[in-house]
């Protein structure tokens, strides 16, 4: 049941999340810039950190760019900068796998240390139940995002 107070809180939460998204985008621009990358390249590194080695096609799909020249240019830049290397899939030598170079990623990760410290400081003030709720809510949001992104990409 919706009440005026719940509607007010829901609107405030939506605005707080919108602001958080804005700050996240600005954070990623700042970290990518410090590392000498653009945001798409940095998010490819992030995808590889989160999900491990991937094919160029999978990275292209995730980033919403073409599987031909666009993803090749991203991988070329990341390889030249020392962030990734291309290897052959041991099960199918025709397939290329993009892998991280751990030393380079460690250099990039240092730009995220301030956000990690802030995250842990905020989390220290939460109960285990609050952390569990935040984790479950965030998992649900993350699970919904690929479909939402596809919906947005399909808008005219």
ZILIN-V656812 format. One record per run of one state. SS is the DSSP state (H for helix, E for strand, C for the rest). FROM is the first residue (numbers start at 1). TO is the last residue. If there is no record, write none. Layout:
ss=SS from=FROM to=TO
ss=SS from=FROM to=TO
This chain:
ss=C from=1 to=3
ss=H from=4 to=34
ss=C from=35 to=38
ss=H from=39 to=51
ss=C from=52 to=53
ss=E from=54 to=54
ss=C from=55 to=55
ss=H from=56 to=63
ss=C from=64 to=68
ss=H from=69 to=80
ss=C from=81 to=83
ss=E from=84 to=89
ss=C from=90 to=91
ss=E from=92 to=100
ss=C from=101 to=101
ss=H from=102 to=124
ss=C from=125 to=127
ss=H from=128 to=154
ss=C from=155 to=156
